[in-house]
Every structure is written in C-alpha cells, then in structure tokens.
Amino acid sequence: MSGTTSNSEMQYRVIGSTGEKVSAIGLGGWHISLKHVDEQLAIRLVRTAIDRGITFMDNSWDYNDGASEIRMGKALRDRYRDKVFLMTKIDGRSKKEAAKQLDESLKRLQVDCIDLVQHHEMIRYEDPHRIFDPEGANAALIEAREAGKIRYIGFTGHKDPHIHLHTLEVAAANGFKFDAVQMPLNVMDAHYRSFAKLVVPELVKQNIGVLGMKSLANGILLRSKTVTPIECLHYALNLPTSVVITGIDSMEILEQAFEAVRTFQPMNDEQVRSLLAKTAEAASRGEFEPFKTSSIFDNTAQNPDLLGDEPERIQQLMSA
C-alpha cells in the first residue's frame, strides 16, 4: 500500500506499475442497474460518489445486458468522465468477439477511451490459452491500446486462485504482463482456496495492480452472522489492494463505504488473526463464497456464446 494518500473522505492508492492513483474504494457497476435501482438513482449514486472522492468506476459489457454501462455513460456526462478512472470488462475470448464487445462498451459508456479493460471471468484453465491465441482476445486489446481506445489491460476471475496463477504463467510465456488483476478478497477467502494467500503475493512481487472484489459478496458473507460490513471492508482495505470494488445500490450503502474509509486504520497481524478467527468455521467449506463452489455467478458458463468461436485451426482438429 505504498504511495497511499488521502483527502478528508477518501484514500488513494497506486495501481501496480501504472503510476495511476485511484480511490481505495471503487464503485461496482453491476449494482447500479439492479431492479430496485432506477436510472435516476443510479446516476445520483455515481455522481455523488465522484463528488465525494471515489474515482474508480467498475463495469462490464455483460452487466444487466448492457444497462450498467449505459447508465454509467449517462452519469459520466457533464465532465464527470474527466474525474474518474474508468474500467470495464469483456467476455469475448476470440479476437473478433472481443473487438466487437469493446466497441459496444465504448458506445454505451459514451467515451473514446476506457482506462482499463479486463478479460472477464477467467474461470477455466483453457481461458488464458484462448485469449493469448494469435486469434484471441488479447490481440484485440493490444490493437485497441495502440489505437488509443484503451490504456491498460487486466483480467478478472472468481473461481480458483490456481487459475489466476496459471493465467499469469501463460501471459509470461507469451511475453505479456498484465497491468491489473481482479479477484475476491474477503474475510472468508482467507480460509478457503485463498486468493489473498496465493495470488496477491505474486501480484505484489510483479508490481501488478491488485483489484479486490466481493468484499461482502453481495451481502452473502453477512448471512454468516460473524462479521459486520465495516469489518469486511476494513479487511479488504488492509490487504495490499490498489482498490476495493464494492456494490453500491443506495445512498446508505454509499455512506457505509465512506465510513469504512474514514474509520480504517492498518491492522497488525494480531488484529487480522482475531478478525479471521470469527469466520474460520463458517468459511471452511466455501459455503458463503458460492462464486467458488457453484456456477450461479458464472455468466459465461451460462452463456457460452459470449466467448466467441474457437480458432478455425482448433476446430479443424475435430474434423473427420
């Protein structure tokens, strides 16, 4: 967490080796288009967050069938775009599908350039091989970066830390280094297939930005009745995260995020152990992290067409 700075309500951290400084809390894009959040509230949430110092905006091409990006684009009008670090994600694994989805994201967000675009849901061992194929999605993102459509490239995933490590290995074998990596980082993760224990140290070693998500897992962690929302956010902020992305669907939850930053103090090892002891039993089987142990969070598994076609030469291997 070197390079941390703050204003009266927000702390700012650097994304790996990019030099980009962003708010320690990021606004999650999925929540701004949930059924109980109308467009007016969504725009108010985004703009109030920005006015009070949140600069990192999360989104994805597939969130709520594109509605999240459309609402974000409307919220970022009137020069709000100039105040944020804008991120979105694409599902396409083929070069063709990735380029198509990226262009759609640019239109929905009403911008000429997105600061960070990430390969979404790297949850299968074949995913990194597909994106780094000569006809794969990363070729499309590199071309987009050269054309000025995007600035940085990362990847996300929520299934297994070993797939993250495998993706980093495949990237290195292809002479590529990601600028940022996103993963679940929460008080349950520490006890079960832990991204914090396995992936974060490697990212710190390589000076790659650490983007934390699912710090409350859409409230699922709270159903364990072991920790409070503020404790969840404090734990994630205490890790070497560049940003902790959290879902915000009301003004009350937005206020909660600012309270977490205002009250955050770095925890020592004993304090961390004490907090994690509260969740050890509940977290032991991954019950409260269903994104690791079920398919309900896996949009690309439920909609495989979003990935695009395999390269023609791969398809020909199956021909008679």
N, C-alpha and C positions, 0 to 999 in steps of 0.2 A: 504494500500500500504506500510505497514511496511516492512522493510528489503529491500527497493529499493536501488540498487547500479547502477553504470553506468561506461561505458568507453567513449571514445571520440565520438562514434556514437550511442551507444545503452544503454538503461537502462535495468536492470534485476530485476525481482520480484520473490517471492516465491509462489509456488503452494500450497495453503492451509497448511495442517499439514504435507505434504510430506517432506518438507525441500528442495525440488528440486528448484533450481534457474534457471529461463528461461528468454529469452529476452521478453521485454514488447510488442514487435510486433512479431507475428508468421506468417509464410508463408503458405497461404492457398493452399491445394493440388488440388482443383478442377480446378483452372485456368491453371495449368501447362500442361494440356492436352486438352485445347480448340483447335478448328480447326485452329485458326490463330497462334498457338504456336507450332512450330516444336520441335522435341526431342532435337536437339542441343541447341536451345534457352532455353528450359525447364531446361536442365542440367546446362547451364550457369547461369540462374536466381537463382537456388538453391545454387550453389556453390559460386556465388558472394555474395548472402545474408549471407551465413555462414562465408565467409572470412571477412565480414564487421561486424559480431557480432550477426546476427539473429540465435538463437539456437532452436527455437520451430518450428517443422515441422508438419503440419496438413495434414491428408489424410483420405480416406475412401475406404473400399472394393468396393463400387459401383461407385466410381467416374470415369466417362468416360469408363465404362465397364472394369475397372481394369487398364487402361492405366496410370492413375495418379500414382498408386502405383508402376507400372513397371518403370516409368520414375524416380520416387523418388529413387527407389532402385539403378538404374544406377548412379544417381547423388551422392549417398552416398557411392559409392565405393572409393577406394584410401584413406581410413581412415577418410573420411568426416563423416561417421557414428559415430565415436567417439566424434564428436564435437557437436552433437545435442541431443535434447530431442524429440524422435520420437513418434508421436501419429497417430493412425488410428481408424476407426470406423467399426462396423459390423452391418448388418441389421437383422440377424437371431434372432428370439425370442425363438426358441426351442434349447435345448442343442445340439442336433445333427447338426442343421444348423449353429449355432454359432461356434461350433468347426471346422466345415468344412470351413467356411469363414475365420476364424482366421488362419488356416493352409495355406490357399491360400494367405492371406495377407503376412504372414511370407516369403513365397516363392517369391512373387512378389517384396517385399522390400529387399530381399536378406539378411535377418538378422535372428539371432537365438532368439532375444528377442525384443519386442516392449515396449517402456517405458509406454505408456498409451493407453489402448484400451477402446473405449466408445460404449455403446449401442446407435445406431444411430436412429434419428427421433422418439423420444418418443413423439408422437403427438396425441395419443389416450389414453383415460382413462384406456383401458384394457392392454396397453403395459407394465406397471410395474408389473401387475399381471402375465403376460405371462413370463417375464424374471425371476421373483422370484419363479415361479413354481418349484417344485423339478426336473421336466424335462425341466426347462427353461434355457435360455442363460446364466444367471449369474452363474449357477452351472458350465458351461463350462469355463467361465472366471476365476472362483476361482480355478478350477483344473489347468488351464493354468498358473495361477500365482504360484501355488505350484510347477509346473513343470519347472518354470523359463522361460516360453515363454513370459510372460508379467510381468510388475511390478506394475502398478496401473490400477484402474477401474473407469470409469466415465460414464456419459450419456449426450446426446445432444437432442435438440428439438428446434423448431422454431415457434410452433403454438400458444400456450397459456400458460402464466405463471402458471395458476392454475394446469395444467397437470404436470409441473415441481414440484410444491409443493406436489401434490398427489404422484408423484414418490418418493420423499424424504420420505413421510409418509409411503408408502408401504415398502421401504427399511428399515426404522427404525423398522417397525413391524416384519420384518424378521431378525432383529439383524445385519443389514449391513449398513455401512457408505461409501458413495462414496468418492473418492479422488478428483474428479473434476466434474464440470458441465458446459456445454457449451450452450450458448443462444444468441439471437440477442440483442445487446446493441448498441443503436444508438440514434441520436437526434430526431428521430420520435417515437421510442419506449416509450420515456418518457411520451407521450400524449395518448397512445392507448394500452390497455392490456399490461401494462408495466412490463417487466422482471426486469428492474432496480429497480422499486419501490417494487415489490412483492417478487422476488426470491433472488436478490442479498443480501438483509439484512439477510435472513435466512442462506445463504451460509456463510456470514461473521460470523454470530453467531456460526455456527457449524465448522468454520475454514476449509471449503471445497474450493478448488481452483475455482476461477471464470474465465471462458474462454469466452471472448466476440467474437462474430462473426457478420457478416452483418453490419459492421460499416458504409459501403457505400451501402450495399445491391446490389452488382454487378453494381453499378452506378445508380441504380434506384432512390436513395434518391436525387441525384444531379439533376434529371429531375424536381424536385420541384422548382429549381432555388431560393432556400432560404439559402443555406449554401455551403461552399467550401469543397473540400476533406480534407484539413488540419483541418478545424473546426470539421468535422465528426470524424476524428481520435483523435483529442485532447479531444473531449467529452468522447469517449470511454476510452482513457487513463486516464482520470480524475476520472473515477469510480474505485472502489476497484478491478480492474481486475488483475489477475495474468498474462494474456496475451491477446492481441487484435489480433485476426487472421484476416488477410486481403488478398484478392486475388491479386496476382501479376503476370501479363501476359506480362510485358515489362520491359526493363531497366528503362524507365521513371517512371513507377509506383513503381518500387523498390526504386528509388531515392526519390519519394514522401513519401514513408514510413519512410525512414531515416530522411527526412526533418521534418516530423511530430514529431519524437522523439527529434531531435535536438532543435526544437523550443518549445517543450512542457514545460509549467510551470503549476503547480497545480492551478486550478481555485477556487476562492472563491464563496460563494453562489450567490452573485450578478452577477458575471460573468456567472455562469451557467444559472441563470434565464434569463439573457439577450440573451444568445445563444438560449435557448429553446423557447423564445418568437418568434424567427424568424420562427420556424417550427410549431407553435401551430395550426394554421389554416390548413395548408397542411396535418398535421398528424392526424387530429381529427377523420377521418373515416378509417384509416388504408390503404388508397389508395396507399401509397408509401411503404407499407410493405405487399406485396401480399403473402408472405410466411405465414402471419397470416390470410389473408382474402380470399385466393384462394387455389387451390390444385396444382398450377404449380410447386411448389418447393417440392412436396411430392412424392419422388421417390418410397417409399414403398407402397403408396396408388395406384400408377400407376402400380406397380409390386408386388402385394401381395405375390407372390410365394417366394420372397426373405425372407419372415419372417419365413418360415418353417411351419410345421404342428402343430396344437393344440395337447396337450397331449391326448393320447388314451382315458383316463377316461373321459375327457371333450367331446370328440367326441361321446362317448357311451351314453352321456346324451340325444343325439338327436336320438338315435336308437328307433325303434318302440317297 
